[in-house]
C-alpha cells in the first residue's frame, strides 16, 4: 500500500480496536515493512493521536486515552448503530444529554453516505419506542437541520404553525436549540419581525439552511435558556387544583415533572396544586393517563374541558 494518507487511515482504524497490535502484524496487514509502520506511528503521534508502544517479544502498539477526543473511524455497522442511538437520545431525551445528542447527530449525518442514511431512516421508521408520551414527536432530520444551521451560522427558512393553527413562512438567524425535557424550542432572531423569537420545533416544517452566513447577535438576556423562560412566563398560566384517589407516589410517577408533585392528603389520596402554561387539552389528557379516579377543582375552563371530554368519550362508546 503506497498511498500514505490511505495507509494512515487504515492503520488508525486498526489501532482503534481495543487490542494491542504487534508491529509485524500491522506490517503484514498493510503490506509494508515494519520500518514503514514505525514511521507511520510517528506521523500519527505528530497529529495528536496517543499511540503507546510496548517492548518485548509480545509487545506492540495500541491507541490509548489522551487529553482530547481524536476523530473516530467507524465501519458501516458502527456508524448506523451510533446514528440510531443518537436519534433515540435526541427524540426521547435523557436529562443533560439531549442537546449534545443533536449536535453529535448533526455532525454524523452530515458525512454519512446516502446508503447509510437510508438504513438509519428505515430502522428508525420500523422502531416504536416505549415512552411516557410527555411531548410531541419530532423528526430527527428537523433537529439536525436546525442544529447544523445554528452551528454553521447560516440563515434558516422554515414553515411554522402557531398555536391557533396559523401557517407562516419564517426566515431566522438560529441561535440555539433548547430542550425542556418534554419539548424542543428554537431560539432565533426573526428577520421579518426584527426581533428575537422562540419556536416550538414540533411546529416547524421543511427547515432549509439558505447558505447565507450571519454574525450572531447579542441576546437581550444572558442565555437562550433565560430568553425561553422569559417568553414562556408571558404565556397564559393556569392554576391547577386536582384531587386523586391514589397515593402521591403513584400519581407523581405518572405525571410529567413540569406539573409538579402532588401532596398526600390522607391514606390513599393526594392533591395537586400547580401552575402550568400548558394547554388545557394536554393537561386533561395527562390527568386521564394517571389511571385512577380524580376530581378537577379548577381552573373552571379545565373543569369544563374535562366534562366535555368525558361526555364525548361516553358517546363514543354508546350503542347506536
C-alpha positions as CSV (number, residue, x, y, z in Angstrom):
1,X,0.0,0.0,0.0
2,X,1.9,3.0,-1.3
3,X,-0.8,5.7,-0.7
4,X,0.4,7.2,2.6
5,X,-2.9,9.0,3.6
6,X,-4.9,5.9,2.9
7,X,-2.4,3.8,4.7
8,X,-2.5,6.1,7.8
9,X,-6.3,5.9,7.8
10,X,-6.2,2.1,7.7
11,X,-3.6,2.0,10.4
12,X,-5.6,4.3,12.6
13,X,-8.7,2.2,12.0
14,X,-6.8,-0.9,13.2
15,X,-5.4,0.8,16.2
16,X,-8.9,2.0,17.3
17,X,-9.9,-1.6,18.0
18,X,-9.5,-2.5,21.7
19,X,-6.3,-4.6,21.4
20,X,-2.6,-4.4,21.1
21,X,-1.1,-4.8,17.6
22,X,2.4,-6.3,17.1
23,X,4.3,-4.2,14.5
24,X,4.9,-7.3,12.4
25,X,1.1,-8.0,12.2
26,X,0.4,-4.3,11.3
27,X,3.1,-4.5,8.6
28,X,1.5,-7.7,7.2
29,X,-2.0,-6.3,7.2
30,X,-0.9,-3.1,5.4
31,X,1.6,-4.8,3.1
32,X,4.5,-2.6,4.1
33,X,7.7,-3.0,6.1
34,X,8.0,-2.8,9.9
35,X,10.1,0.3,9.4
36,X,7.2,2.0,7.5
37,X,4.9,1.1,10.3
38,X,7.2,2.8,12.8
39,X,7.3,6.0,10.6
40,X,3.5,5.9,10.3
41,X,3.1,5.6,14.0
42,X,5.3,8.7,14.5
43,X,3.1,10.5,12.0
44,X,0.0,9.7,13.9
45,X,1.7,10.9,17.1
46,X,2.6,14.2,15.4
47,X,-1.1,14.5,14.5
48,X,-2.1,14.2,18.2
49,X,-3.0,10.5,18.4
50,X,-1.7,8.9,21.6
51,X,-0.2,5.7,20.3
52,X,1.5,3.7,23.1
53,X,4.3,1.2,22.3
54,X,5.4,-1.7,24.5
55,X,8.6,-3.6,24.1
56,X,9.4,-7.3,24.3
57,X,8.5,-10.4,22.4
58,X,4.8,-9.8,22.7
59,X,5.0,-6.0,22.6
60,X,3.2,-3.8,20.1
61,X,1.1,-0.7,19.6
62,X,-2.2,0.4,20.9
63,X,-4.2,3.7,20.9
64,X,-4.8,5.0,24.5
65,X,-6.8,7.8,26.0
66,X,-5.3,11.2,25.5
67,X,-6.1,14.8,26.5
68,X,-8.5,15.3,23.7
69,X,-11.0,13.2,21.8
70,X,-9.4,12.2,18.4
71,X,-11.5,11.6,15.3
72,X,-13.0,8.1,15.1
73,X,-13.1,5.9,12.1
74,X,-16.3,3.8,12.0
75,X,-17.3,1.0,9.8
76,X,-20.8,0.9,8.3
77,X,-22.5,-1.1,11.1
78,X,-20.9,1.1,13.8
79,X,-22.0,4.3,12.1
80,X,-25.6,3.1,11.7
81,X,-25.7,1.9,15.3
82,X,-24.4,5.2,16.7
83,X,-26.8,7.3,14.5
84,X,-29.8,5.3,15.6
85,X,-28.7,5.7,19.2
86,X,-28.2,9.4,18.9
87,X,-31.6,9.8,17.3
88,X,-33.2,8.0,20.2
89,X,-31.3,10.2,22.6
90,X,-32.4,13.3,20.8
91,X,-36.0,12.4,20.4
92,X,-36.6,10.8,23.9
93,X,-34.2,12.8,25.9
94,X,-32.3,11.7,28.9
95,X,-31.8,14.9,31.0
96,X,-28.5,16.5,30.3
97,X,-27.5,14.8,27.0
98,X,-30.3,15.8,24.7
99,X,-28.6,18.8,23.1
100,X,-25.3,17.0,22.9
101,X,-27.1,14.2,21.1
102,X,-28.4,16.5,18.5
103,X,-25.1,18.2,17.9
104,X,-23.3,14.8,17.5
105,X,-26.1,13.5,15.3
106,X,-25.9,16.6,13.0
107,X,-22.1,16.0,12.6
108,X,-22.5,12.3,11.9
109,X,-25.4,12.6,9.5
110,X,-23.6,15.3,7.5
111,X,-20.9,12.8,6.5
112,X,-23.0,9.6,6.3
113,X,-23.1,8.1,2.8
114,X,-26.6,8.1,1.4
115,X,-26.9,4.3,1.6
116,X,-26.3,4.5,5.4
117,X,-28.7,7.4,5.9
118,X,-31.3,5.3,4.2
119,X,-30.6,2.4,6.6
120,X,-30.8,4.6,9.6
121,X,-34.1,6.1,8.5
122,X,-35.5,2.7,7.7
123,X,-34.5,1.3,11.0
124,X,-35.9,4.3,12.8
125,X,-39.2,4.1,11.0
126,X,-39.6,0.4,11.9
127,X,-38.9,1.0,15.6
128,X,-41.6,2.1,18.0
129,X,-40.1,3.2,21.4
130,X,-42.0,2.7,24.6
131,X,-42.2,6.2,26.1
132,X,-44.4,8.1,28.5
133,X,-45.6,10.3,25.7
134,X,-44.9,13.6,27.5
135,X,-44.2,15.6,24.4
136,X,-44.8,15.8,20.6
137,X,-42.6,13.6,18.4
138,X,-40.1,15.4,16.2
139,X,-38.4,14.2,13.0
140,X,-34.7,13.9,13.9
141,X,-34.0,15.4,10.5
142,X,-35.7,18.6,11.6
143,X,-33.5,18.8,14.7
144,X,-30.3,18.1,12.8
145,X,-31.1,20.7,10.1
146,X,-31.7,23.4,12.7
147,X,-28.6,22.4,14.7
148,X,-26.5,22.4,11.6
149,X,-27.7,25.9,10.6
150,X,-27.1,27.2,14.1
151,X,-23.6,25.7,14.3
152,X,-22.7,26.9,10.8
153,X,-24.2,30.4,11.5
154,X,-26.5,30.1,8.4
155,X,-29.8,31.7,8.0
156,X,-32.7,29.3,8.2
157,X,-36.1,29.2,6.4
158,X,-39.0,27.1,7.5
159,X,-42.8,26.9,7.7
160,X,-44.3,27.5,11.1
161,X,-47.7,26.6,12.6
162,X,-48.8,28.8,15.5
163,X,-50.8,27.6,18.4
164,X,-54.0,28.8,16.8
165,X,-53.2,26.9,13.6
166,X,-52.0,29.9,11.5
167,X,-49.3,28.9,9.0
168,X,-46.4,31.3,8.2
169,X,-43.1,31.3,6.5
170,X,-40.1,32.4,8.6
171,X,-36.5,33.3,7.9
172,X,-34.4,33.5,11.0
173,X,-30.8,33.6,12.4
174,X,-30.8,30.4,14.5
175,X,-29.1,30.8,17.9
176,X,-29.7,27.7,20.0
177,X,-31.9,24.7,20.4
178,X,-33.2,24.3,23.9
179,X,-34.8,21.2,25.4
180,X,-37.2,21.4,28.3
181,X,-37.2,17.6,28.6
182,X,-40.7,17.4,27.0
183,X,-40.4,19.7,24.1
184,X,-37.7,21.3,21.9
185,X,-37.5,25.0,21.2
186,X,-35.5,27.1,18.8
187,X,-34.3,30.4,20.0
188,X,-33.6,32.7,17.0
189,X,-33.6,36.2,15.6
190,X,-36.6,36.6,13.3
191,X,-35.5,38.7,10.4
192,X,-39.0,39.5,9.1
193,X,-40.2,40.6,12.6
194,X,-36.9,42.2,13.5
195,X,-36.9,40.7,17.0
196,X,-36.0,37.6,19.0
197,X,-38.5,34.7,18.9
198,X,-38.8,31.2,20.3
199,X,-40.3,28.4,18.1
200,X,-41.7,25.0,19.1
201,X,-39.7,22.6,16.9
202,X,-42.6,20.2,16.6
203,X,-44.4,23.0,14.8
204,X,-41.5,23.7,12.4
205,X,-41.8,22.2,8.9
206,X,-39.3,21.9,6.0
207,X,-36.3,23.7,7.6
208,X,-33.8,24.8,5.0
209,X,-30.4,26.4,5.5
210,X,-30.1,29.1,2.9
211,X,-26.2,29.2,2.9
212,X,-26.3,32.9,3.8
213,X,-24.0,33.5,6.7
214,X,-24.6,35.8,9.6
215,X,-22.8,37.2,12.7
216,X,-24.6,36.1,15.8
217,X,-26.4,39.0,17.5
218,X,-26.2,39.6,21.3
219,X,-29.1,38.1,23.2
220,X,-31.4,40.5,25.1
221,X,-30.9,38.2,28.1
222,X,-28.0,36.3,29.5
223,X,-28.7,33.0,27.8
224,X,-31.0,31.2,25.4
225,X,-32.5,29.3,28.3
226,X,-33.3,32.5,30.1
227,X,-34.9,34.0,27.0
228,X,-37.1,30.9,26.6
229,X,-38.1,31.0,30.2
230,X,-39.0,34.7,29.9
231,X,-41.1,34.0,26.8
232,X,-42.9,31.1,28.4
233,X,-43.6,33.2,31.5
234,X,-45.6,35.6,29.4
235,X,-47.9,32.8,28.2
236,X,-51.3,32.4,30.0
237,X,-50.9,30.2,33.1
238,X,-53.5,28.1,34.7
239,X,-53.7,27.3,38.5
240,X,-54.4,23.6,38.6
241,X,-56.2,22.1,41.5
242,X,-56.9,18.3,41.3
243,X,-57.6,15.6,43.8
244,X,-56.6,12.0,43.1
245,X,-57.9,8.8,44.7
246,X,-54.4,7.3,44.8
247,X,-51.2,7.6,46.8
248,X,-49.0,10.6,46.0
249,X,-46.1,8.4,44.8
250,X,-48.4,6.5,42.4
251,X,-49.6,9.8,40.9
252,X,-46.3,11.5,40.8
253,X,-44.7,8.6,38.8
254,X,-47.4,9.1,36.2
255,X,-47.3,12.8,35.8
256,X,-44.6,14.8,34.0
257,X,-42.3,16.7,36.2
258,X,-43.4,20.0,34.7
259,X,-46.8,19.7,36.5
260,X,-45.1,19.4,39.9
261,X,-45.6,16.8,42.6
262,X,-48.9,16.2,44.4
263,X,-49.1,16.3,48.2
264,X,-50.6,13.4,50.3
265,X,-54.0,14.4,51.8
266,X,-54.8,11.1,53.5
267,X,-54.4,7.4,53.2
268,X,-54.5,6.6,49.5
269,X,-55.4,10.2,48.4
270,X,-53.4,13.3,47.3
271,X,-53.9,16.7,45.8
272,X,-52.1,18.6,43.1
273,X,-51.8,22.3,43.2
274,X,-49.6,23.7,40.4
275,X,-49.3,26.5,37.9
276,X,-49.0,25.5,34.3
277,X,-48.6,27.2,30.9
278,X,-49.5,24.0,29.0
279,X,-52.7,23.8,27.0
280,X,-55.8,22.6,28.8
281,X,-56.2,19.8,26.3
282,X,-52.8,18.5,27.1
283,X,-53.3,18.8,30.9
284,X,-56.6,17.0,30.7
285,X,-55.1,14.1,28.8
286,X,-52.2,13.8,31.2
287,X,-54.6,13.7,34.1
288,X,-56.6,10.9,32.5
289,X,-53.5,8.9,31.8
290,X,-52.7,8.7,35.6
291,X,-55.2,5.8,35.6
292,X,-57.1,6.5,38.8
293,X,-60.2,8.3,39.9
294,X,-59.7,12.1,40.2
295,X,-61.6,15.3,40.6
296,X,-60.8,18.6,39.0
297,X,-61.5,21.6,41.2
298,X,-60.0,24.3,39.0
299,X,-59.5,26.3,37.0
300,X,-63.1,26.5,35.6
301,X,-62.0,26.2,31.9
302,X,-60.3,22.9,32.8
303,X,-63.3,21.6,34.7
304,X,-65.4,22.4,31.6
305,X,-63.0,20.8,29.2
306,X,-62.8,17.6,31.3
307,X,-66.6,17.5,31.5
308,X,-66.9,17.9,27.7
309,X,-64.2,15.3,27.1
310,X,-65.8,12.8,29.4
311,X,-69.2,13.2,27.7
312,X,-67.6,12.8,24.3
313,X,-65.9,9.6,25.3
314,X,-69.1,8.2,26.7
315,X,-70.9,9.0,23.4
316,X,-68.0,7.3,21.5
317,X,-68.8,4.0,23.3
318,X,-72.6,4.2,23.3
319,X,-74.5,1.7,21.2
320,X,-76.4,3.5,18.4
